[in-house]
Amino acid sequence: MTTMSTTMMVVLYLACGLVCTTLAVDAADHFSQRRPVPHRTTYAVVFGLLWPVVLIGLVQLGVIVAVARQISRSRLRTARTLIPS
């Protein structure tokens, strides 16, 4: 890796972190209209710094939901075949 590509990767990481921080602040403002969120900015900055971990966690949550739905559907199909008509 050259110095230029490393610098570009750091800038890209920080840019994505800034975008994620901005989105987290906007989401906190949108969802907390009735109740104020304590330390909203701190959470947004942490989210911005840890955006790769949060992204992987969201993907993992999506996979868990998809697998749970598939298991539920297969159990429902199995239950239907066991009921005599």
C-alpha positions as CSV (number, residue, x, y, z in Angstrom):
1,M,0.0,0.0,0.0
2,T,1.3,3.4,-0.8
3,T,1.0,6.5,1.4
4,M,-1.6,8.0,-1.0
5,S,-3.9,5.1,-0.8
6,T,-3.7,4.9,3.0
7,T,-4.5,8.6,3.2
8,M,-7.4,8.2,0.9
9,M,-8.7,5.3,3.0
10,V,-8.5,7.4,6.2
11,V,-10.3,10.3,4.5
12,L,-13.0,7.9,3.2
13,Y,-13.4,6.4,6.7
14,L,-13.7,9.8,8.2
15,A,-16.2,11.0,5.5
16,C,-18.4,7.9,6.1
17,G,-18.1,8.6,9.9
18,L,-19.2,12.2,9.3
19,V,-22.2,11.1,7.2
20,C,-23.2,8.5,9.8
21,T,-22.9,11.0,12.6
22,T,-25.1,13.5,10.8
23,L,-27.7,10.8,10.0
24,A,-27.6,9.7,13.7
25,V,-28.2,13.2,14.9
26,D,-31.1,13.7,12.4
27,A,-32.6,10.4,13.4
28,A,-32.4,11.2,17.1
29,D,-34.1,14.6,16.4
30,H,-36.8,12.9,14.4
31,F,-37.5,10.0,16.8
32,S,-37.2,12.0,20.1
33,Q,-39.7,14.7,19.4
34,R,-41.7,13.8,22.6
35,R,-38.9,12.8,24.9
36,P,-35.4,14.4,24.9
37,V,-32.5,11.9,24.5
38,P,-29.7,12.5,27.0
39,H,-26.2,12.8,25.5
40,R,-27.6,12.6,21.9
41,T,-24.5,14.2,20.4
42,T,-22.2,11.8,22.2
43,Y,-24.1,8.8,20.9
44,A,-24.1,10.3,17.4
45,V,-20.3,10.8,17.5
46,V,-19.7,7.2,18.8
47,F,-22.0,5.9,16.1
48,G,-20.0,7.9,13.5
49,L,-16.7,6.5,14.8
50,L,-17.9,2.9,15.0
51,W,-20.0,2.9,11.8
52,P,-18.4,-0.3,10.4
53,V,-19.4,-2.2,13.6
54,V,-22.9,-0.8,13.5
55,L,-23.2,-1.7,9.8
56,I,-22.1,-5.3,10.4
57,G,-24.5,-5.4,13.4
58,L,-27.4,-4.2,11.2
59,V,-26.6,-6.8,8.5
60,Q,-26.4,-9.5,11.2
61,L,-29.8,-8.4,12.6
62,G,-31.3,-8.6,9.1
63,V,-30.0,-12.1,8.6
64,I,-31.4,-13.2,11.9
65,V,-34.8,-11.8,11.0
66,A,-34.7,-13.5,7.6
67,V,-33.8,-16.9,9.1
68,A,-36.5,-16.5,11.8
69,R,-39.1,-15.8,9.2
70,Q,-38.0,-18.8,7.1
71,I,-38.1,-21.1,10.1
72,S,-41.6,-19.8,11.0
73,R,-42.8,-20.4,7.5
74,S,-41.4,-23.9,7.4
75,R,-43.0,-24.7,10.7
76,L,-46.3,-23.4,9.4
77,R,-46.1,-25.5,6.3
78,T,-45.2,-28.6,8.4
79,A,-48.2,-27.9,10.7
80,R,-50.5,-27.7,7.7
81,T,-49.4,-31.0,6.4
82,L,-49.9,-32.7,9.7
83,I,-53.5,-31.6,10.0
84,P,-55.8,-34.2,8.4
85,S,-58.3,-32.9,5.9
